[in-house]
C-alpha cells in the first residue's frame, strides 16, 4: 500500500471534525501518538494536505532520519492541535515547509505563526507571495531581459466590466487567457481564438487581472517539441523536456544540451532565481524556431512532485529524491 493510499483511508475513516478525540490515528499521516502530538522540539514541520504528496513527504522523512533530524507532519487532521501546541510552547519547530496553504486557507494561521515568529521557512512567505501575481512577474521578467510571450494585461472585470475589442489581438491566431493569481491551471484557457472568449472568461475571477498571451509554437528537436519544464532547488537546476499535451517529463542530458545548444536553459533559470529568491520552484520555457528561450510560465512555487514511477505525469524519481535530499541538507546548513 502506498503512503498516499494510507492518507486517503485515514481521512475517510476519521472525519476531521471528530478525529481529535479518536485514539486510533495513523502516525504516518499525523506525526502524533494516540492521544495527541509528541511533545518535543522538531527540526522541521511540514504542512501538507494532498494525498499524492505522501511519497515526497516520505522521502523528506527518509532524508531526515540518518541525519538525526525530527520531522512533524502537519495535516488537516492535526492542524488545530499543532497550532495550539505551538502557541503554548509545548512544541518547537526550527524550520517549516508549506505544501498546503495554496489550496486550503485553514492553514493560513499556521503560515502566519511561522512568519511572525521568524522561523526559517523553505520558500518563505515573504518571497513566495511576491511570485503570486503573474502580471507583476511579467514586468519583472521583461526588466531582467528575459524573452516572454507578447502579452496584454487586462484590468479586473470588477474594476472595468466593459472593454473595447483590441484590434491588434486579431493578429494572434491563438492565445492563452490566464488570471494573474492562482496555480495548477485553474482559470486558464489555452488555444483561445476569439475576443468573446476573453469577455466570458474574465468574469470567472472577476476581482483579478487577466493576462492574454500570444500562443507560442516551439521548435521541433529530435521529433519532439522543444518545451521544457525546469525545476530549481537550492542551487541545483533540473532541466526536463516536458510535453505540453501529455505532460510527460524526460531529463535533458548533457549531450542534448551540447547538441541542441540548450545550455541557455540553466542561465535563464538562474536569472529567475535572482528575481524570486525561492528555494524550490519550477518554470516553463519554450525554445522557438527563431532560437529564443521564451519563458511561458514564470514561477511556480507549489510544484507537483508526484513520482514518475507511480504517475505518468510525475517528475522523474531521481529528481524528486535529490530535491528531498537537498532540502534536508539545507536545514543542516541553516544550523
Secondary structure, DSSP 8 states (H G I E B T S, - for coil): --HHHHHHHHHHHS-TTTGGG-S---HHHH-EETTEE--SEESEEEEE--GGGHHHHHHHHHHHHTTT--EEEE-TTTHHHHHHHHHTTS-EESEEEEESTTT-GGGHHHHHHHHHTT-EEET-HHHHHTTS-HHHHHHHHHHTT-EE--EEEE--TTT-------GGGGG-SSEEEEESS-STTTT-EEEE--HHHHHHHTTTTTTS-EEEEE---B-EETTEE-EEEEEEETTEEEEEEE-TTT--EEE--HHHHHHHT-THHHHHHHHHHHHH--SEEEEEEEEBTT--EEEEEEEESS----BTTT-TTSB-HHHHHHHHHHHHHHHHHH-
